[in-house]
Every structure is written in C-alpha cells, then in structure tokens.
Amino acid sequence: MAQILGLDAAPPAGLSIVECEVRRRVWWTLVMADRWSSSGLGLPRQITEPDGPVGLPMDEAVFHSLPTLQVTIETSWVPGLWAQMIMLVRLFVTIQDLNRRSATGDFGSDELTRNVDTITQQLEQWEDVLPDHFRMSKENLDFHESRGTGGAFVALHLGFYHYSALLYFQFLEGGESKRYVEKCKLYAAAYSDLLRQSRRRKSCEALYATVAHMAVVSSSVLVHTLLFGEEHELDQARRLLNSNFEAILELERYWPSCSLMVSRLTTFQNSCLLAETHTHRLDGWMVRFLMEHSLPLEDKDFFSMTAHVSPRSGDIAERAQELAEQGRYTVFDQSTLQND
Amino acid sequence: MTQNQSAHVWTQLAPRTEAADTETPLERLLTPINQAEVVKLYLEKLHDRPHSLFHPATLKAQVCDGLLNRALLLAICSTGSRFSLELEMRQLESRLMSESKSLLLADLETICVENIQCCILIANLCAAHLNPKSEALFFRKEYLS
C-alpha cells in the first residue's frame, strides 16, 4: 500500500504541510517497524532502500503547532526527534547483522574488532552531532517534558542505549576486550536508569511493548555483573535489576506479550546457573534471546551444544542458593520488589 | 513513579481475566466521550514513541467531528483503552481490535493513508497479543500489498 501511494517519494502537490508530514511520518514508521518487527520475528527485512526524496520528519513541537490546512511555513525546517531516531536505526540494522554473522562464526577476531570499532565511531558520531537540546541531560528531560516531547526524547535515548549494549554484548564473554565490556555495562545501566527516571515523569513514560524486551537485554548484562562483577558493583546491579523488573511488571499490565519477557529473563538466568563457563556467549540461542523478542525462547539445550559449553553439575536450585548466599542472585518475583 | 505510586496504579488496573461485555453493541459502550478519552490516552502514552502516525490536533478534531475512518478509530481506541482507569474501557480492548480488523480486511482494496495507519496499529496489537503470524501479515500488507 505504501509503495502504491508513493509514501517513499516526495508528496504530491496540493497537500497541506500537515498532510505531507503525516505521510512522511507514516513512511518512516513503516521503516522503523520493519527493522524491529523483522528482527523480532526472525524474518528478513522488507524495506531495503528506505531513503529517497521523502525527507526526514521535522521538529515535533513545530509540527504539533501547525494548523491542519496550512500550506506554507515561515520557520526553516529543522530535524526533529524522529529524524534522529531514523538516523540511529540505520546502526541498529548494522548491529543486528554483525551479531547474526558473529554468531555463525563469520568473523575472525581482528575483523570483528575492526567492524565493532567502525560502528562505535558511527555511534559516537551520531551522538556528537546531536543538537544540544536533544542530548541526554536532566535539563533536557525537563525541557522536553515541558513542551510535550518527553516521550519521544526518552524513546530516542532508550534506543541508543539498547543498540549500544547489543553491539558490545558478545564481549562480556571471554573478557579480552575490557573496554567493550565496560561499554556494554555502561549502556545497560544507562538504559535501566533512564527507564526508572521516565517512570517518575508522567508525560515521559515509555509504555510501549518493546521497552520490556530492551529491559530484558539490559537485565541480562546486569546479571553478568551480578555473577562475575566486583563486590562494589553488586549493589548497583541488584538495584538496577529490580528497577527493570518493576518496569516489566508494569508493562505486563498493559501488554500481554510482556509476560513472555519475564519468562525469557528467567530462562536466561537459569542458563547462566547451568553453565560452568560461557554464560554470555553469542551463539544462535543468544541471538534469538537478544533479538527475536516476538518468538518464544526455548531453554538452552546444553546437550546439543559443542564442547565450548560445559554444563555445571548439580541443579539450578542448588546453584541459585549458593549464589544468593553470595549476594549474586536475584529472584524475578513480585515478592522481591515488595521486600525492597 | 515511586513503588507506592506504581502499586496504586496496579491495584486500579484489574486483570484482563474478568469477563468483558460481549452483548451490548459497541456503539453504546464506546460513546463519543469514551472515544475522546481513549484517543487522548493513546496520544499521551504512546504517540511518537514506537510510531509517529498522526498530527494530534487534527486527529482529535476528526474524532470529535465523527470524521475518522471507523477501522482506524477503533484501532486507536483499542490501543488507548488499555491505559484507562475504567475497567469497562479496558475490557473493550479485544472487541475493539477484533471489530477494527474486520472492517480493515473488508476494505483492504482501498489504498489510503488511513488504512496503512490502521494496519500498523493492528500489527502492533497482534504483537501485543502474542500473535506473530498476524503481526507479520499486517506489517507486510501495509508495505507491499
């Protein structure tokens, strides 16, 4: 339908600015949905060449203030929050492809590092050229909350933190690239912290279903800290994990699909309890955990895995008890939150 | 939101397991006032986050004037109803989605922006109800069909 209507092209003559901008935003919503939905369903992307004469969306506050039938605009065009999201989601595509190829052993170590370094530079460049009022800060959160764009502002940065954590996730395994490990932890923690902050601001809430999936990915990194981190990191990891879990439970009230998310996180943690080593290794199962959020996730089948995974002897409950005594295990259960 | 505040919200949001009214015609349950309320909730809670599909002022005017494509209206109302503090409105979610889907499928040969907007919302609703096949179907319809 979108192609037939020419939503990916310059709008036809005679439309108002609002009508043109709505067509533009519908097109880019399709592109965004294609990137997320395809990944979530494990299907190939449909929109292969999204860029064209359609142009990027304008500043949201300007757009919202326009009368419906206005045909000319005096202020010069400036890109809005959605324009930034669209530029950022291009890197999400690259990161998805990198992770899938890495899981199938496509890269040697040097080539992988080169690719990750390139994407790191692109993420940094994206952040560097952000207009000042779009950068993450308390002042900007206040600013966007006051002008009614708080939700989009939070969504933009939640996406950035999520994509970044995905890029560095595989380096949690092995611990050779310390800087990538630190980056992964940094962005996972930043995601959790922003989500917590947004829940305290009525018009900045992030209440769409994929927030729960992103919170699960953030939580899986925090689980790594809990299991393997230094003593001084444990309190914060536990606090952020509980905060993520509280957010997921709230989202579950709105979206039935979020009930899958709690079970995905529990399945993930159980797989960590069962593995002697390589808990966060990027294999096919881990790719499904990180990206295919619309599909059920089976328990990790250690028996069909190759020698790189060593199942631990003893059962999950015993291992959980052992880790709980060390303060390195948290139960994803509403009673945990009520006791905090 | 503090834990006490979030707990308060949770107690007000009754579980979906309570039986919804399937007998009363939808028009009687979804009054103009209810429509305006849930569309407002959609704009406050979801608009511009996972998708950006509308000009808010234009949408509100179309709803108020009764000029919005009905399939699209019901899809927006289904999406927004989950945030209502009124149990009866939350219970309408599935009926609204079902009715919207029927209307959309009956009108699929009409190629228009409203039907694309409706496809996107219904695809999101299918995803939310753990129906990945329908999710894929509606996303692909809006792009390719």
HADDOCK unambig.tbl for C-alpha pairs under 7 A between the chains (distance, minus, plus):
assign (segid A and resid 1 and name CA) (segid B and resid 111 and name CA) 5.88 0.50 0.50
assign (segid A and resid 1 and name CA) (segid B and resid 116 and name CA) 6.91 0.50 0.50
assign (segid A and resid 1 and name CA) (segid B and resid 141 and name CA) 6.94 0.50 0.50
assign (segid A and resid 1 and name CA) (segid B and resid 142 and name CA) 5.23 0.50 0.50
assign (segid A and resid 1 and name CA) (segid B and resid 143 and name CA) 5.39 0.50 0.50
assign (segid A and resid 1 and name CA) (segid B and resid 144 and name CA) 5.64 0.50 0.50
assign (segid A and resid 1 and name CA) (segid B and resid 145 and name CA) 5.21 0.50 0.50
assign (segid A and resid 2 and name CA) (segid B and resid 142 and name CA) 6.12 0.50 0.50
assign (segid A and resid 2 and name CA) (segid B and resid 143 and name CA) 4.97 0.50 0.50
assign (segid A and resid 2 and name CA) (segid B and resid 144 and name CA) 6.85 0.50 0.50
assign (segid A and resid 3 and name CA) (segid B and resid 143 and name CA) 6.48 0.50 0.50
assign (segid A and resid 3 and name CA) (segid B and resid 144 and name CA) 6.67 0.50 0.50
assign (segid A and resid 18 and name CA) (segid B and resid 55 and name CA) 6.92 0.50 0.50
assign (segid A and resid 22 and name CA) (segid B and resid 53 and name CA) 6.28 0.50 0.50
assign (segid A and resid 22 and name CA) (segid B and resid 54 and name CA) 5.96 0.50 0.50
assign (segid A and resid 22 and name CA) (segid B and resid 55 and name CA) 6.67 0.50 0.50
assign (segid A and resid 25 and name CA) (segid B and resid 52 and name CA) 5.73 0.50 0.50
assign (segid A and resid 25 and name CA) (segid B and resid 53 and name CA) 5.91 0.50 0.50
assign (segid A and resid 26 and name CA) (segid B and resid 52 and name CA) 6.62 0.50 0.50
assign (segid A and resid 26 and name CA) (segid B and resid 53 and name CA) 5.20 0.50 0.50
assign (segid A and resid 29 and name CA) (segid B and resid 51 and name CA) 5.32 0.50 0.50
assign (segid A and resid 29 and name CA) (segid B and resid 52 and name CA) 6.11 0.50 0.50
assign (segid A and resid 41 and name CA) (segid B and resid 132 and name CA) 6.93 0.50 0.50
assign (segid A and resid 64 and name CA) (segid B and resid 55 and name CA) 6.25 0.50 0.50
assign (segid A and resid 64 and name CA) (segid B and resid 56 and name CA) 6.61 0.50 0.50
assign (segid A and resid 68 and name CA) (segid B and resid 58 and name CA) 6.03 0.50 0.50
assign (segid A and resid 151 and name CA) (segid B and resid 49 and name CA) 6.09 0.50 0.50
assign (segid A and resid 152 and name CA) (segid B and resid 48 and name CA) 5.54 0.50 0.50
assign (segid A and resid 152 and name CA) (segid B and resid 49 and name CA) 5.02 0.50 0.50
assign (segid A and resid 155 and name CA) (segid B and resid 49 and name CA) 5.72 0.50 0.50
assign (segid A and resid 199 and name CA) (segid B and resid 1 and name CA) 5.13 0.50 0.50
assign (segid A and resid 200 and name CA) (segid B and resid 1 and name CA) 3.70 0.50 0.50
assign (segid A and resid 200 and name CA) (segid B and resid 2 and name CA) 6.94 0.50 0.50
assign (segid A and resid 203 and name CA) (segid B and resid 44 and name CA) 6.80 0.50 0.50
assign (segid A and resid 205 and name CA) (segid B and resid 45 and name CA) 6.91 0.50 0.50
assign (segid A and resid 207 and name CA) (segid B and resid 45 and name CA) 6.56 0.50 0.50
assign (segid A and resid 207 and name CA) (segid B and resid 46 and name CA) 6.68 0.50 0.50
assign (segid A and resid 208 and name CA) (segid B and resid 46 and name CA) 6.52 0.50 0.50
assign (segid A and resid 208 and name CA) (segid B and resid 50 and name CA) 6.53 0.50 0.50
assign (segid A and resid 209 and name CA) (segid B and resid 128 and name CA) 6.88 0.50 0.50
assign (segid A and resid 254 and name CA) (segid B and resid 82 and name CA) 5.71 0.50 0.50
assign (segid A and resid 254 and name CA) (segid B and resid 83 and name CA) 6.96 0.50 0.50
assign (segid A and resid 255 and name CA) (segid B and resid 128 and name CA) 5.40 0.50 0.50
assign (segid A and resid 256 and name CA) (segid B and resid 128 and name CA) 5.88 0.50 0.50
assign (segid A and resid 256 and name CA) (segid B and resid 129 and name CA) 5.68 0.50 0.50
assign (segid A and resid 257 and name CA) (segid B and resid 128 and name CA) 4.87 0.50 0.50
assign (segid A and resid 257 and name CA) (segid B and resid 129 and name CA) 5.65 0.50 0.50
assign (segid A and resid 257 and name CA) (segid B and resid 130 and name CA) 5.37 0.50 0.50
assign (segid A and resid 294 and name CA) (segid B and resid 127 and name CA) 6.87 0.50 0.50
assign (segid A and resid 294 and name CA) (segid B and resid 132 and name CA) 6.34 0.50 0.50
